[in-house]
């Protein structure tokens, strides 16, 4: 016979219980999301989107001032038909009904935190994956993002160092406009299928929690980036830097004012990057003239 006043060994699963679990998981998710690191915003500008896709004809007009003589000069951007289409993304976990009944929600805290970290780092994965493909993926002017013959005014301009090795990138990241675009249609949202009578619970005794968003990435201004697959050393770095700082406005006379600020690379080039811009002296002891001329940034997503 059961003892009188014996405590129930399971929690009653009702609307209040599930609302409490949802609230707890959402707090854990938000805290982990805010605390997770990201690097995409260093090289990409976030652009809001209000539909399935977003056009960027304005990328064909690098912002510059000119003396106002006569009428304003309005540039025809109809030739630049660059569009980024949004894509949906999600990550989902299931929580066993018995674990809620047995008050074991704490076991799922790391998985909820994992959802948040996955959502936070996903733009990094998209942005830097596309950056690596810039040598063979077209941007707004119809050329590859890193190419030797971008049409510019009456001439052609190169922002590619060529080569066949591990890629690295020199960028001017001082401006509001960036070399890359993160287009957001919907920010990451913590969602749940946690009603007591939902079909998933009935069939598999699972409550579902997840995160979803809508976004995509694309290329911004090629003038702000230089890509190379040459061996990263003093010679190739100097050549890339000189090329970027030589970019002119479309009139072919006035400099664009590009000053490379960051050397972006993957883990395999960390040692080389440190030698080029992070070391005050060379191996032989002489001064390194390129010391601190750019900040090296090691990006794991470029591995």
C-alpha positions in Angstrom: 0.0 0.0 0.0 1.4 3.5 -0.8 2.1 5.7 2.2 -0.2 8.5 3.0 0.9 12.0 1.9 3.5 10.4 -0.4 4.8 13.1 -2.8 4.1 12.7 -6.5 7.3 11.7 -8.2 6.5 13.6 -11.5 5.7 17.1 -12.3 2.3 17.8 -13.7 2.6 18.9 -17.4 0.1 21.6 -18.0 0.0 25.0 -19.8 1.6 26.8 -16.8 4.5 24.2 -16.7 5.1 24.6 -20.4 5.0 28.4 -20.3 7.5 28.3 -17.5 9.8 26.0 -19.6 9.4 28.2 -22.6 10.3 31.4 -20.6 13.3 29.7 -19.1 14.6 28.4 -22.4 14.1 31.8 -24.1 16.1 33.6 -21.4 18.9 31.1 -21.8 18.8 31.5 -25.5 18.8 35.3 -25.5 21.7 35.4 -23.0 23.8 32.9 -25.0 23.0 34.7 -28.3 24.1 38.1 -26.9 27.3 36.6 -25.5 28.4 34.6 -28.5 31.2 36.2 -30.6 30.9 37.0 -34.3 33.1 38.6 -36.9 30.9 39.2 -39.9 30.1 42.8 -38.9 33.8 43.7 -39.4 33.6 43.1 -43.2 29.9 43.3 -44.0 27.2 45.9 -43.7 23.8 44.7 -42.5 21.0 45.8 -44.9 17.3 45.3 -44.0 15.0 43.6 -46.5 11.3 44.0 -46.8 10.5 41.3 -49.4 11.8 38.1 -50.9 14.7 39.8 -52.5 16.5 43.1 -52.5 18.1 45.0 -55.4 21.4 47.0 -55.1 21.7 49.2 -58.2 23.3 51.9 -56.0 26.5 49.8 -55.6 27.5 51.1 -59.0 27.9 54.6 -57.7 30.9 54.9 -55.3 30.0 57.9 -53.2 32.3 60.9 -54.1 31.8 64.7 -54.1 32.4 66.9 -57.2 32.3 70.6 -57.8 28.8 71.7 -58.6 28.9 73.4 -61.9 25.6 73.6 -63.8 23.1 70.8 -63.1 23.7 68.0 -60.8 25.2 64.9 -62.5 22.8 61.9 -62.0 24.4 58.6 -62.7 22.4 56.0 -64.6 22.4 52.9 -62.5 20.0 50.9 -64.7 22.9 48.7 -65.9 23.6 47.4 -62.5 21.0 44.6 -61.8 22.4 43.0 -58.6 19.8 41.3 -56.5 20.1 39.2 -53.3 17.3 36.7 -52.7 16.5 35.8 -49.1 16.7 32.2 -47.8 15.1 30.7 -44.7 17.3 29.0 -42.1 16.5 27.0 -39.0 17.9 24.8 -36.2 15.7 22.7 -34.0 15.9 20.3 -30.9 13.3 18.1 -29.3 12.7 17.9 -25.5 11.3 14.6 -24.2 8.0 15.0 -22.4 9.3 12.7 -19.6 12.2 15.0 -19.0 9.9 17.9 -18.3 7.8 15.6 -16.1 10.9 14.6 -14.2 12.0 18.2 -13.8 15.2 17.6 -15.9 15.1 20.8 -18.0 18.6 21.7 -16.8 19.9 18.9 -19.0 18.8 20.9 -22.1 20.4 24.2 -21.2 23.6 23.5 -23.2 21.5 22.5 -26.2 19.5 25.7 -26.0 22.7 27.6 -25.7 24.0 25.7 -28.7 21.0 26.9 -30.7 21.8 30.4 -29.9 25.5 30.1 -30.8 24.5 28.4 -34.1 22.2 31.3 -34.9 24.8 33.9 -34.0 27.7 32.4 -35.9 25.7 31.5 -39.0 26.1 34.9 -40.6 29.9 34.5 -40.1 29.8 31.2 -42.0 27.8 32.7 -44.9 29.8 35.9 -45.2 33.2 34.3 -45.1 32.2 31.4 -47.2 31.1 33.8 -50.0 34.3 35.8 -49.5 36.4 32.8 -50.3 34.3 32.3 -53.5 34.9 35.9 -54.6 37.5 34.9 -57.2 34.9 33.0 -59.2 31.6 34.7 -58.1 30.2 37.8 -59.8 29.3 41.0 -58.1 27.2 44.1 -59.1 29.3 45.0 -62.2 29.1 41.5 -63.7 32.7 40.7 -63.0 34.1 38.4 -60.4 34.3 40.2 -57.1 38.1 39.7 -57.1 39.0 40.3 -60.8 41.7 41.9 -62.9 39.4 43.9 -65.2 36.6 45.6 -63.3 35.2 48.3 -65.7 35.7 51.7 -64.0 35.3 54.9 -65.9 37.2 54.6 -69.2 39.6 52.0 -67.9 39.8 48.6 -66.1 40.9 48.1 -62.5 42.3 45.0 -60.8 41.6 44.0 -57.2 43.0 40.5 -57.5 46.6 39.3 -56.9 46.0 36.0 -58.6 47.9 32.9 -57.4 46.8 29.4 -56.5 47.5 29.2 -52.7 45.6 29.9 -49.6 43.5 33.1 -50.0 44.0 36.3 -48.0 42.3 39.6 -48.2 43.3 43.2 -47.7 40.4 45.6 -46.9 39.5 49.2 -46.1 37.0 48.9 -43.3 36.7 52.5 -42.2 33.5 53.3 -44.1 29.8 52.6 -43.4 29.7 50.8 -46.8 31.6 47.5 -46.5 33.0 45.0 -49.0 30.3 42.4 -48.1 26.5 42.5 -47.5 24.5 40.7 -44.9 20.9 41.1 -45.9 18.3 40.4 -43.1 14.7 39.8 -43.8 14.0 38.3 -40.4 16.2 38.4 -37.3 16.8 35.1 -35.5 13.7 34.2 -33.4 13.4 31.6 -30.7 10.3 29.5 -31.4 8.6 26.5 -29.9 6.0 23.9 -30.6 5.1 23.2 -27.0 1.4 23.0 -26.6 0.2 19.9 -24.7 -1.9 18.7 -27.6 0.5 19.3 -30.5 0.9 16.4 -32.9 4.6 15.9 -32.3 4.0 15.4 -28.6 1.1 13.0 -29.2 3.1 10.9 -31.7 6.6 11.1 -30.3 6.2 12.6 -26.8 8.5 15.5 -27.9 8.2 19.3 -27.4 10.0 21.2 -30.1 12.2 24.2 -29.6 14.2 26.0 -32.2 15.4 29.2 -33.9 14.8 30.5 -37.4 15.5 33.5 -39.6 15.5 34.7 -43.2 18.6 36.2 -44.7 21.4 36.0 -47.3 24.7 37.5 -48.2 26.2 39.2 -51.2 29.1 41.4 -52.3 29.3 45.1 -51.7 32.0 47.4 -53.1 34.9 45.6 -54.7 36.9 48.8 -54.4 37.3 48.3 -50.7 38.8 44.8 -50.9 41.8 43.1 -52.6 42.0 39.3 -52.7 45.1 37.2 -53.4 46.2 33.6 -53.4 49.8 34.5 -53.7 52.1 33.5 -50.9 51.5 36.0 -48.1 54.8 37.8 -47.5 56.2 41.3 -47.6 56.3 41.4 -51.3 52.7 40.3 -52.1 51.4 42.4 -49.2 53.2 45.5 -50.5 51.8 45.0 -54.0 48.3 44.6 -52.7 48.5 47.7 -50.6 50.0 49.8 -53.4 47.3 48.6 -55.8 44.4 49.5 -53.4 45.9 52.9 -52.6 46.2 53.6 -56.3 42.5 53.2 -57.1 41.2 56.4 -58.7 37.7 57.8 -59.1 36.0 57.1 -62.4 37.5 60.3 -63.8 40.8 58.5 -63.7 42.5 61.4 -62.0 41.4 61.8 -58.4 42.3 59.1 -55.8 39.5 57.2 -54.1 41.3 57.6 -50.8 41.5 53.9 -50.1 43.7 53.0 -47.1 43.9 49.3 -46.3 43.1 48.8 -42.6 42.7 45.0 -42.1 44.4 41.9 -43.3 41.8 39.1 -43.3 43.1 35.5 -43.4 42.4 32.0 -42.3 44.1 29.8 -39.6 46.7 28.5 -42.1 48.1 32.0 -42.7 48.1 33.2 -39.1 51.9 32.8 -38.8 52.5 34.5 -42.1 50.2 37.4 -41.3 51.9 38.0 -37.9 55.3 38.2 -39.6 54.0 40.7 -42.2 52.1 43.2 -40.0 52.2 42.1 -36.4 56.0 41.8 -35.8 58.0 44.9 -35.1 61.2 43.3 -36.4 62.1 40.8 -39.0 63.8 37.5 -38.2 67.2 39.1 -38.8 66.5 41.9 -36.3 65.9 44.7 -38.8 62.8 46.9 -38.5 59.6 45.7 -40.3 58.4 48.7 -42.3 54.9 47.1 -42.6 54.4 46.7 -38.8 50.9 47.8 -37.8 50.1 49.1 -41.3 47.0 46.8 -41.1 45.3 44.8 -38.4 45.5 41.1 -39.0 42.3 39.2 -38.3 42.3 35.4 -38.1 38.9 34.0 -39.3 38.2 30.3 -38.5 35.5 30.2 -41.2 38.2 30.8 -43.9 39.9 27.5 -43.0 
